[in-house]
Amino acid sequence: MTDIPLVDLRAAHAEVAEEVREGFDRVLASGAYIKGPDVAAFEQEYAAYSGVRHAVGTANGTDALELALRALDLPEGGGVVLPANTFVATAEAVVRAGLRPVLVDVDPEHLLIDPARVAEVLPSAAALLPVHLNGQLAPMAPLLELAGDRPVVEDGAQSQGARQDGRPAGSWGRIAATSFYPGKNLGAYGDAGAVVTDDERLATAVRLIGDHGSGRKYVHERFGFNSRMDTLQAVVLRAKLRRLPAWNEARRAAAARYDALLAGVDGLTTPRTLPGNEHVWHLYAVRIERGRDTVLAELQAAGIGAGVHYPVPVHLQPAFRGLGHTEGAFPVAERAAAELLTLPLYPQITEAQQTRVAETLGKALARI
Ligand SMILES: *Cc1c(COP(=O)(O)O)cnc(C)c1O
């Protein structure tokens, strides 16, 4: 039996291969490989898709987060509230922007940043940085209400095309960042990212900071760095963006199939969707109360590319020891790290593949 990967990037490539090759030929012949008309066109298309006026292409998603935070000109060392259960890049960007990560726990049902925990740290917050984890939005209305005048920055790296109460990810906060890392729902062929916002002043600041602080050649208005989007990546992203609505729909269908296949399996909880959310299933992660690592090993031995996102929460990472948290600080995130198991899911996954995943998982659990 052939292996079932966690994500199948080749299957996505097959759908856009011709368009991408033509675009690459055109760009390679043009001799211009950074920014240019393809990046500008992608920025317009992605802004429209995100329901905002401006998008700025960046070199990757971590830079996009840093640029969004820097553009806000928050006071040096200001607290930025983010969930403990996220990819480490969210916290890295805060530190790199000269700010201070203020971690909070997540809600036990959806594992999204918990507004009740945010309320507790609000006095030390200069901004909120919710993460739209696994493809669904954090509870934006309560967070915006809590934030008051403080800016809300969305980490939308896992939520391209997701909506809440009909409103797209990226259009809720003052500014949002996303990643086009190859495995994301909209993935480049290398690193890329974007910042989206309705605020023209912020978009201009992001553009400036990500291009050596320069809007005009050799005039450097403010301190910046280099984080521009490659032209070839824009070609890929334009071709894939056109397919993204259909791909996200296919992910929803696949998630519903897993829900049905796994209903009633003992020892396992399927993921929950927050009411009002239109999920895009970047990851389909079940919770396994006992024996997660044994089950993971059995799936992998059977050629099924299951994974764990993320085995160690941010506050227990050696790199973030300086924040001063020890085990027990964020019990919900810690328990999730011990129980979560991500199953293969991508738009082209077949019913037969999903059935095999579910059967193998059921057998492994029965032996625990
Ligand atoms: C992928 C990801 C990032 C970082 O994106 P890169 O493009 O890899 O730098 C940031 N936040 C979250 C939640 C992510 O999943």
The ligand as an SDF file (V2000), in Angstrom:
LIG
                    3D

 15 15  0  0  0  0  0  0  0  0999 V2000
    3.6330   29.1270    9.7250 C   0  0  0  0  0  0  0  0  0  0  0  0
    3.2830   30.0350   10.8320 C   0  0  0  0  0  0  0  0  0  0  0  0
    3.9730   31.2450   11.0500 C   0  0  0  0  0  0  0  0  0  0  0  0
    5.2600   31.6080   10.3850 C   0  0  0  0  0  0  0  0  0  0  0  0
    5.3210   31.5890    9.0360 O   0  0  0  0  0  0  0  0  0  0  0  0
    6.6980   31.3780    8.2420 P   0  0  0  0  0  0  0  0  0  0  0  0
    6.2820   31.7290    6.8420 O   0  0  0  0  0  0  0  0  0  0  0  0
    7.0960   29.9630    8.4060 O   0  0  0  0  0  0  0  0  0  0  0  0
    7.6910   32.3360    8.7700 O   0  0  0  0  0  0  0  0  0  0  0  0
    3.4920   32.0930   12.0360 C   0  0  0  0  0  0  0  0  0  0  0  0
    2.4320   31.7760   12.7960 N   0  0  0  0  0  0  0  0  0  0  0  0
    1.7690   30.6120   12.6450 C   0  0  0  0  0  0  0  0  0  0  0  0
    0.5930   30.3260   13.5170 C   0  0  0  0  0  0  0  0  0  0  0  0
    2.1830   29.6960   11.6780 C   0  0  0  0  0  0  0  0  0  0  0  0
    1.5210   28.5440   11.5550 O   0  0  0  0  0  0  0  0  0  0  0  0
  1  2  1  0
  2  3  1  0
  2 14  2  0
  3  4  1  0
  3 10  2  0
  4  5  1  0
  5  6  1  0
  6  7  2  0
  6  8  1  0
  6  9  1  0
 10 11  1  0
 11 12  2  0
 12 13  1  0
 12 14  1  0
 14 15  1  0
M  END
$$$$
